[in-house]
Amino acid sequence: MAGESQYAAAVHVPLIKSLGLRVPPPVHLPPDIHPLPDSVTPYFVYPFTIEPHILTVESSRRTTLAAHTARRESYLRAREDERERRRREALRRVALGFDPAAPLVPVRAEQGEVKKDVIDDLVDQLARMENGS
């Protein structure tokens, strides 16, 4: 048994081939076949009937995109202007007449604009009471 191969028992077993592994027979083409027709001009026909539809759709699409772009740019510009206006207002509250584009010019307060403080009102009332008594 030492001289025999471990596959000696399988020598007499018949093998079954899978049909999916077989090689297909070669294809024989007739000698007169040609891959292209005699004339290829029928393949180059352009359908001009769809061109107005395509141009109309493209034109309306471009118009819509331009309108959206203009609206977005105006919104962004308005937002930036509002931000700049708020910044200038904050600076004007700190320094009256402040304008970053021009030199600082003092603004005179008019007579009607002068606001009295609560303390000033109280002092005036006490002075009237002393004069009245």
PyMOL commands that set and color helices and strands:
alter all, ss='L'
color gray80, all
select helices_A, chain A and resi 8-12+19-21+41-44+48-94+111-113+118-132
alter helices_A, ss='H'
color red, helices_A
deselect
rebuild
show_as cartoon
